[in-house]
Amino acid sequence: MKPPAALASAAAVLGVVAGAVVAQEPPPQCAANDDARCVDSSSAHTTRTPASNAQPPHTEECGLYLAPSALPRAGFGLFAGRDVPPAASVHARLGLATTSASASVSDDTSDTSSSDDNHKSDNGGLDPVLPLVDRYKSRPYRGQNRLPSYLAYMWPAHKGALSELAAAPQYPAIPHELWDFDEGYDRADGLAVYAEDIDGGRWEMLGGALEEVLWEASTIAGKAADEDDEDFGRIHALVPGLASLLNDHDELANVDRIYDYDDDEGGRGIEFAAIRPVTAGMELLMDYGEEWNSRNDAKLEFLEQRQRKKEAQISPSALQNKGHVAGLDGKWEKLDRREHYNCIEELPTEKAKRERESIGFAADSSSTVDGKRPFSEYRENTLHPWDHDGALEEEDDSVWEGYPASPSDITRPLPWLEEHGVCLSSGKLRAGPSTLPNAGGGVHAAAPLQEGETLLPSPLLAMRREDFVVYQSHPNEEHVRKILDKSTILGMELVYNYAFGHPDSPLYLVPTAPLANLFNHGGKEANVRVRWAKAGTNAAKLFEWAYNQKKGSHFATEFDAAAPFDKPNPWLKDHPIDVLERSGKLGLEYVALKDIAEGEELLLDYGDAWATAWEEHLQKEESDSAAAAFRHPLGVPGGFFPDNWLHVGDRYEVAEIKGCGEGSPECTPLEPGVAVPLTWAHNGKPIGSKYAYAVGMPKGFSDRFLEYSEKIGMIELYRKLLTEQEGYKIASDGFKVYHPGKLVNGTSSEETDEAVLANQFFAHRYATATWNLKFNMHFVAAWNEFARRSVFTALGDAGFDHALRGIGERFGYDNMTCFHSSYMGITHCEKSIMHTDIYATNDKSWNFVFPLVTVEGTEPELDVLAEDMNAVVGVHYLKDVAYAMGDFGYHQTVPMAYYDPEQEKKAPQEAPIRVVYGTYCAQIDETNVAMIRQVYDGDDPAPFADQFAEVPMREVHWTAGAEEASMAKPGGRGY
């Protein structure tokens, strides 16, 4: 490839000079030929002739099928329609590469084929490389998903580069096999994509600013800046075609990309060759890499175990599912077992803490010295009811019975593929230089085509506009929230030019089939259009089957298992957000608008908006040589996007919290004592099956408890703690005891309440150093029994009993005890941690949180992790509403910046602060007391800790039936 002039020096560093390219080394797994997978593949990684030289003549049989994979849970699979011998080009043999990548363009286009005006580029039918310039596509930098679903199809510059999951762990950790979302290629290293794989036209299409960003990223991929390093020059990229559709099998892999050529061409795109014999009907598979395979094996094992339990009708161990919305399954059981197991494993830690007390490394709560961490009295966890040896599932090799293990297992009869699949390479289409000026490559008819004939079906990636935006970034910025500067847009990703969109919809659709992205714009001369598949066709059945597979479900490999197919194109009825979550599982077709002669170029109508934008771009180029590279999505035919995709948003939001009668569409403001699940605004479905609820509180509840908190000096204490006044600056993980009542002594016209002065509270600054977090969350809780009683009485007087009643009655508990509570205050948060305070307690524990002091006009304050473990939604604290987070209710503080005392100094009364209150309450019995003792680990010097000595509990704050107990007047065996 001949690089653009602006990149001449950069290209020279990569080894691209005057059209020559330095051969890349083969991937690590083939560096040594003692690997069985590479015995036949050496020639595929050495010098090769252009793909077209091996191209067979046009025949009527299909060269490449898309059909249900032979691998369980893999979704689509690619199947060869012809034999491919070792070292032969897969693209050429299967009819995808029909022209030489080095073929010259016609005389009337040769001087413009590498012009900045190009909106398409000739890649000879190989997989084109569409670079992903912005490295910050996922949380915590933007969006509401830890891994947006379209990123599953992006090949990363290095393993884990796209997800940012490692940078945002959970506590307790959620094993990756329980995530109900597809990580895709994020942990794969089986395909290396380099900056030099991008053809010259696409380099120029990037535009100057994006070229610089991509070049900088490619030189540090994998944190390597050495030209001799195998990661040097690697980039994130979408590679539509085989590279986006091939499945993985580490032992049966039969194709790999060609890395080395003898034709001195760079920028050819990605070409695959067979590394062992491929016979007609065999699924094409590559090896994604060791780490990807290890993670995938763990996920497959768990999904198979979950499926078996479902088929055996083994219900979850939750409280007969009473009160929970539909959806509980084995995922939660596995988390329960995991934490039960850890509960015993952590017992020696308690012993170690007692030993530390004896040598002066820690202090018991009875003799706390300022600045040292207090520990309450620890006991052995003798109440643990679980069998330690059987707490975790043994490895079950039977889950792999029937898993493909030989070439015959991944081979389907061609009649089966004809009946159940769709053809992606009929031999009737060929790639080659376009007949249009400024168009680069295109698609031509290799045989006569009839009006109405389906030319090519294609899966679609679903994306939102935000996914294409490239923001200014500052990778070395200390504060995470400042790494991405969303006030400065550098441009749009190149893939934006290949997306179908509608000006009134947030949804964009990117085809991934081979050749699908080479159809040029013909305007009124268009002879091809896109459409949704017609009911009853193979394409309609295949895409309906794939789209309707539930997350984590077992993909049936036979169409008959999913019949009847009577609801084609089901995504048309879904909200765009739901379609985004199924990215890659829907599809469309390209169809002939008229009879087309052999050799004629196939053209779409991109729409009037695109054509106008293109003309304006050309005029701007004539007058301004520094004009930005062209970016515009492709238009769709009228009515192609359904009405429910138009004039809607693409952000996850929680539906307005109201009380709705069961089965009734009529909703009213949430009544006191009514507990309802948090639901999505876009589809009304619960955010989680078991843990995210809201409970109505009496009118004025928040104000009454705030009044009490101000009276005892708590709010004033927080103003001093959060502004780090002298005597109130606490180090990370530090503790200190205060008498907040003294802060308001004499400030009221009323006489000083001696009871207020008797309250003792301890303040604990979150262990930010331990977790490498950046925020100033402070917890303040009762230090002595007097303070605990005072707070609980105030909670009861304000109306908190309604929260206990609401949850207790919904879930059918016998009683509830509140065993820990604290204030939480904060002014800034750069980085938080997704965590759950309550877990593995047999679905009988809840963390209730409600606001006291908030900052008006700010973003949502609390992030809640959805049940798929991927989507994150922010919620605003509401007056007189308590959020109830049950077992494994993962949440975190939303990053924000009200005030940072390290950056500026303000008087306590001037600094904006946020203060909320939280309390843990549960039905504590023999099934969960050991786990609750583990959750409530004694690190807080709780005066309540001695209640866990035995069950039933000494103190109960709500009881079912006639016998009444309350926060102000507890019941239980101690009363």
RAWOKA-V833133 format. One line per field, one symbol per residue. ss: DSSP state (@ for helix, = for strand, . for the rest). phi: phi as a letter, one per 40 degrees, with the letter a starting at -180 (. if undefined). psi: psi as a letter, one per 20 degrees, with the letter a starting at -180 (. if undefined). A space follows every 50 residues. Layout:
# RAWOKA-V833133
ss: ???
phi: ???
psi: ???
This chain:
# RAWOKA-V833133
ss: ....@@@@@@@@@@..=..=.......@@@.....@@@...@@@@..... @@@@.........=====.......=====...=....=@@@@....... ..........................=..==.............=...@@ @@@==..............==....@@@...............=@@@..@ @@@@@@.@@@@@@@@@@@@.@@@..........=..==...@@@@.==.. ....===............=.===...=...==.==...@@@@@@@@@@@ @@@@@@@@@@@..................@@@@@@@@@@@@@@@@.@@@@ @@@@@@@@....==@@@......==............@@@......@@@@ ......@@@@=..@@@@@@@.==.....=====.......=====...=. ...===========@@@@=====......@@@.=========.@@@@@== =...=.=====........==.@@@..====......@@@@@@@@@@... ........@@@@.......@@@@..@@@@@.....=======...=.... =.==...@@@@@@@@@@@@@@@@..........=........@@@=.... ...=...===......===.....===.==.....=.....=====.... @@@@@@@@@@@..@@@@@@@@@............====.@@@@....... ...@@@@@..=====..@@@@..==..=====..@@@@@@@@@@@@@@.. @@@@@@@@@@@...============.====..==.........====== ===........====.....=====.....=====.....===..==... .............=========......@@@@@@@.........@@@@@. .....=.==...........=....
phi: .bcddcbdccccccgbbfgcbccccccdcbcbcccdcbdcbdccbbcacd dccbccccbccccabbadcccdgcgcbbbccacbcdgcccdcccgcbbbc ccccccdcbccbcbccccbbbcbggcccbbcbcccbcbcccagbbcadcc ccbccccadgcccgcccbcbbcccdcccccaccgcdbbbcbcbbdccccd ccdcccgdccdccccccccbdgfbbcdcccccgcbcacbchdccbccbac bbdbbaccbbbbbfbbgcgbbbbcbadbbdgcccbbbchcccccccdccc ccccccccccccfccccccfgcgccchcacdccccdccccccdcccddcc ccccccdcbgcabcccbcbdgbccbcccbccccccccccbcbcccbcccc cgcdbadccbbbcdcccccbbbcbacgcbacadccccgbgcabbccacbb dgcccacacbcbbbddcccbccbbdccccdcbcbcccbccibcccdcbbc abcbbccbbbcbcdgccbcccbfccdbbbbacccdgcdccccccdccccc dgcccccbddcbcccbbcfccccccdcccdcbdgbbabbcbccacbcdgc ccbcbchcccccccccccccccbacbccccaacccbcdgcccdccbfbcb bcaccdcbcbcdgbccbbdccdgcbbccbcccagcccacbbbbbbcbcdg dcccccccccccgcccdcccccbfcdgbcbcdgcbacbbcdccbcgcbcc cccccccccbbbbbcdcccccfbbabcbbbbccbcccccccccccccchc dcccccccccbgccaabcbaaacbbabaacabbcabcbafbgfbbabcba cbbbbcgbcdcbcbccccgbcbbcbccbcgbbcbbcdgccaaccdaacab cccabbcdccccbbbbbbacbaccaccacccccccccgccccccdcccca bcccbbbabcgcccaaccbcbhccb
psi: qoqqhijggghhhijopliqpppqqrqhijhpjiphijgjihhijbpqrq hhhjpqrpriqphpqprpqippjicqqpppirqorqiqpggghjkhoiqp hjpqrrhiihiihjqiipiqqpjjiroqooqogpjlhrqjhrajqhnphh iijppqhqpjhhhjhhimrqpqqophiiplroicjhjqkioppqhiiprg ghghhgqgghgggggghhijpkkpjphipiipiqrpqpnqbgiiiprqoh hjpjqrqphqqjjkprkiappqqpjrppqpipppqroirggghghhghgg gghggggghghjloqrjrmkjphqrqipaighghgghghgghghhighhg ghhhhhghjjirqqhilpppiqpqpapqqqmijpiqoghjhqpqpoiiij pippirhhhjpqqhhghhhiaqpiniiiqqqrpqiqqjicrapqpirpqq pipphpqprppprrhhhipoqpqnhjpgpgiigpnjiophaqqhihijpp rphjqipqpoqiqpihjiprpicijpjqrqrqqqpirggggghggghipq pjroopiphhhjqqnjmqlhhiiqqhghhhikpiirraqpqpirppqpiq qpproiqhgggghgghgghhhhioijqqqppprprqqpigprhiiqkrrj ppqpqporppqpjpipqrqpqpjppqqpqqhhijqqhqiiiorqppqqpj gghghggghhhjjghhghhggijlrpijoprpjqqqpqnhhhhjojiqiq qpohhghippqqpppqmhhgjlrnrlpppprphrhgggggghghgghhjh hhgggggghhjkqhrqpoiqqqqpqqiqohpapprphpqkkkljqqoppq qgprpqkrrqhpppprhijgppppqpqqqkpppooapknprrppprngpo iihrpqqhihppqpprpqppqqooaiijhghhhggmjihplpiihiijhr qrqhppipqqbhpqqrghnqarii.
